[in-house]
Amino acid sequence: MPMNDADLQAQARSILDAIAFIPFEQCQPLSREFESIPARRPDIYAVRHKTDGLLCISKTKSLRGRFSGGHKAFLWAYPDRRVVSRWR
């Protein structure tokens, strides 16, 4: 049975809340190799800074491929001189 707009909005809000309120310490740390990230799996992901909070939420067909090929969040870190260990 197809979902109506209200159901889709409620589901989207639930997913957003689940992602937005995960404590930083429970987030996946970033590394140069990305070995701990699943190789080929469609997923929704978020990039978070330890003090600045949630920076972006997006979707991808390959989570490891998205990050190992470079991600715009890494470019944001350097002009602002942010410490990469504070990103997850």
Number of C-alpha atoms within 10 A of each C-alpha: 3 6 9 8 9 9 11 12 12 11 13 12 12 12 12 14 11 10 18 16 10 10 9 18 9 8 14 14 15 17 15 7 10 16 11 11 18 13 14 12 13 13 12 15 13 15 20 21 19 15 9 9 13 17 12 12 13 9 12 14 13 16 19 19 17 13 18 14 7 10 12 9 16 14 10 12 15 11 8 8 8 13 11 16 11 15 24 18
